[in-house]
Amino acid sequence: ASRRIEHRVAGADANPYLLAAMVLGGMLAGLERQLDPGPVLAGNAYRDSTPTIPLSWPEALAAFERSKFAREVLGEQFARLYAQTRRGEMQDFSSYVSPLEYSWYLTTV
């Protein structure tokens, strides 16, 4: 008798506006296309070890770039530009050498 929707995928670092657009876009697409949401989950969802989303930044970005749905919801140009800026951020982030890395690796050379 009771129904509810829970969305617990997004982290605190997610853009709340893009998150809302994608979640609402997914709900709208599901209603309009009469998509089957799949079976009801019974039990503890945290104990389900089946990965359903990318677990790393490069995997998530690649999935976003492959997503026809993201382009439909956000628009082709926005999705392309968003992916480009995230790729640049990812490259900047991965080029940063932390103080811990300095202390671990430079002392061993």
FENVENVEN-V301739 format. One record per pair of residues at least 24 apart in sequence whose C-alpha atoms are under 7 Angstrom apart, sorted by the first residue. I is the first residue (numbers start at 0). J is the second residue. D is the distance in whole Angstrom. If there is no record, write none. Layout:
i->I j->J d->D
i->I j->J d->D
This chain:
i->21 j->72 d->7
i->24 j->72 d->6
